[in-house]
Structures are given as C-alpha cells and as structure tokens.
Amino acid sequence: MDDFRHYSVVTKSTKTQRTDFGSVKPGERKILDGPFEWAGVKSKYFFIAALAVEDNQPRFGGALVEGGPRTASASSLFGRSAVATRAAVAVTLPVPPAGGFDYQCTSGPSSIGGCRTSATIWTMPIRTAGSCSPSSSPSRCWS
C-alpha cells in the first residue's frame, strides 16, 4: 500500500511541484496554474510526462486534476483508510495562429532523489486541420 501513497501529479514551472492523488477527493477538480515546462504523473518507481521545452514554442498553460475513486485500503495505527489509486489529468497547450504545435513525452524509472528519469524521449507532432472552434468536432480539427 505504501506505493499508492507516492502517486502524484508533478509539474515544472520555476520549480517542481507535486500534487498527491490523495489530496484531491473523488470527483473533486483541482486547477494547477502554469505555465509549465512539463507535467506528468509519478509513482514510487516510475514517471511519465509531457514536455513543452522547445525554444519559441508555447508552454503548457495549466493542468486539471480530477480525483479518482479510492479503490484500495490500508491499515495504520489509526485504523483502515481508503487510498487514492487513480486521478484524471489534463493539460492545456495554446495553439499558435499557424495551427500546429508539438511536444515530447518521456517515461521511465524515477530516481531515488526525485523525478529525474533516464528514458527514451519521442516527439508527438499534432497538427490542426483547418479552422477549429470549441464547438467543432475533434474529427474536423485534428489530423
């Protein structure tokens, strides 16, 4: 059960910040204000993140964390308690006038001292296809 207590959303603006899954109640939404160079999710041993670190490219504007169900329980001196094992996380990225943007993702083991990783980084280009608005269907906006 100790592993579940390490589940958190991590973000990097001027410094790294951590929001534990357990700090967001089931169904509650918490806004994390950016801009962020990267945003990710970590466990005790692993880390996955999206990075917006290219020069002259927009940073992630913020993140939204929604608390998930408490699906595990743990015992302590104070009795049994529910443990957060899931959270939904979404990040925002402004779309430049030209309509295209890209970001990178990384995943791998967390280091003992923090969220440093040693993993392969890959680029995920995403382009808009034509004119998009909040009411547009995703199939019309993304290619």
N, C-alpha and C positions, 0 to 999 in steps of 0.2 A: 504494500500500500504506500510505502514511502515514495515510490517512483511517481505516483499520481500527484503528489504534493508539489512536484517540480514542474508540472505542466504550466506553461505560461506563454503569453504573447510578449514578444520583445521588439522594441523599436529603437532606431538610432537617429537622433537629430543632432544636437550638440553633444549629447551624452546618451549612453544606452539606458533605456528604461524597461522595466519588467512589470507586467500586469498578470498576476496569477489567475488561473482559471477559477479558483475557489473564491476570489474576491468579487466575482460577478455572479449574482444569483441566477438561477434558472429563469430564462425568459427576459432577464434584465438586459438592457443595452447600454454600453459604455462607449463614449466617443473619446478617442485618443487624438489630440490635436497635433498636426505635423507643422511644418513639412518634415518628412523622414527620408534619410538616405536609403534605409532599408527597414523592412518589417517582416517578422517571422514568428514561428511557433517553435517552442523547445520543450523537450522532456529532460529527464535527468541525464540521458546519454546522447540524444540526437537533436538536430537543429535543421530547420528548413526555412528559407527566407527568399523574398523577392527583393531585388536591389535596383535602385534608380540612381546610379552613381556616375553616369556618363556626363562629361562636360557639356554645357549648353542644352541639357535635357531637363524636363521638369522633374521635380521630386514628388514622392507620394504626398498628397495633401493631408491625409489623415487616415485613421483606421476606425472601424466599428467592430466591437466585440460583443457578441450575444452569448450570455451564459447558457450552457447546456445542462442536460439532466445530471443528477447525482446518481451514477449507476453503480458505485462501489461504496462499501462502508469500511471503516477502520476502527479499531479499538484503541483506547488510550486510558490513562488514569481517570479521565472524566467520563468514561462510557463509550458507546459507539457513536460515530458520526458519519454522515454522508460525505463522500469525496468527489470533487469535480473531475470528470474524466474527459469532457468534451466542451468545446466552445466553437461558435461560428465566428470567423474573422473575415472582414472585407476591407480592402484598402482602396483609396481613391487616387487617381492619377489624371491630372488635367490633360486634355487632348489639345495639342497645338493647332493653330489655324490650318496648317497643311494637312492635318488629319492623321498623321502617322506618329507612332511612338514605339519604343521598345524598352524592355527591362530585362534583367538577368535573374536567374534563380540559382540558389546553391543549397545543397543538402549534405549532411554528413554528421560525423560524431562531434559532440560538444567537447570542449577541453575541460579539464578539471577546474580551471580558474575562471571560466566564464563562457561566453558564447562564441569563441573563436572556433572556426571549423577548418578542416582540411578535406576538401571535396572538389569534384568537378563542377565548373560553372558553365552553364549553357545560356544562350540568348534565345528569347522568345519574341520574335517580331510580330506585332499585331498592327494591322492597318485598317483604317475605316474605308468603307466602300461607298462613296457618295455622301450625300447630305444626311446627317443624323440629328435627331432631336430626342428629348426624353420620352416622347410618345412613339418613337419608331420601334419596330420590332427588331430584336437582335439580329435576325437573319438578314435584314436590309442594311444593317450598319457595319457588320464585321465580316471580314473575309478570311 
